[in-house]
Structures are given as C-alpha cells and as structure tokens.
C-alpha cells in the first residue's frame, strides 16, 4: 500500500499550469515538522513536493498561498527525467488525492477549523455557538498517546 498523510505549511505560492492537452496541474511544497527534535533541541522540517491534478489543481492554485496550513492525502511517486546537461535526475513527490485547507485565506500558518470548500468571505452559522474553537485545543504529548 502506498499512502501518505501530511500536515504542514506551504513554503511558496503554488504554481498552476496546463498540460499540452489542457489538463490542470498544480505544484507546491509543504514544510512538515519532524516529530522529534535533533541533538541541539531543534525540530527540523522536511520539504515535500506536492502535485495535484484537474479540479483539485484548480482549487489549490486559486485558493492556496505561501504560509497556508494544509492537510494532504496522496501517494508517493518517483520519476526520472533527463536534465539539460544530459544527466539522469530522479524526483520523489506526493501526488495528492485530497488537500484540505486548514488555515483561512489571509492567515498564514495558524490552525483553524478545516473547511470543506474554500470560502472567500466568512459566513455566520446558526449553530456557531456549538462549533469548534481552535483556542480550546490542548497539545498532546506523543508519549502519552496509547498507540
């Protein structure tokens, strides 16, 4: 089975383009913090290239921007290509099946309730008193989890 689950922040604005046959493809990089700190006590990050296709590519290209927090579900894919100097290059990337926008437009890197569809303007809800509030979250220590 080949399935990747990532949560991180975009390191740059996404690049949306079309293939020669008119299919949308969007690429971006997500910085994902490692679970443990290094010997100096610093949590390092890995920079994972993400590729989306078709409608998902259009949505990511239009609504994501540098710093936004996302959740990505997809599969790891490797490919080879010939560089301009004639050498063979290898690329490893995640081809996304799902991308969930975790921070609202205009906010970089802060956690918020995931939205099912991007919204350009906030909308009030009749049941907003019972909705999720990010400030109620408590960070869990990985050592305390039962799995």
Buried (B, 14 or more C-beta within 10 A) or exposed (E): EEEBEBBBBBBEEBEBEEEEEEEBBBBBBBBBEEEEEEEEEEEEBEEBEBBBBEEBBBBBBEBBBBBBBBBBBBEEEEEEEEEEEEEEEEEEBBBBBEBEBBBBBEEEBEEBEEBEEEEEEEEEEEEEEEEEEEEEEEEEEEEEEEE
